[in-house]
Amino acid sequence: MVIKRIVPLSCGKVAGVLYGAMGLVVGVIVSIAATIGGLAGNEAFGALAGGLVGLGAIVVLPVFYGVLGFIVAVVAAWIYNLAAGFVGGIEIEVQ
């Protein structure tokens, strides 16, 4: 079997979902770190700011990762299609 063409939009949708999920994991880690960092300070405002940064990370990072993953995957699939047109694609053996 030879992969001769990848539909860029299909590839982008899958990558967008995968990168969005990774962004959520990273957002949770950043949220925990920001909250702990905010609580480590002596000021009440530091704890509040750390918590807000953490909540922002849970919302912003999955969206950012998802959109960027979608765009990069669409471009990569388009470039693959150009290259596969010249060299014939990737050959895969399945059983």
Secondary structure, 3 states (H helix, E strand, C coil): CEECCCCHHHHHHHHHHHHHHHHHHHHHHHHHHHHHHHHHCCCHHHHHHHHHHHHHHHHHHHHHHHHHHHHHHHHHHHHHHHHHHHHCCEECCCC
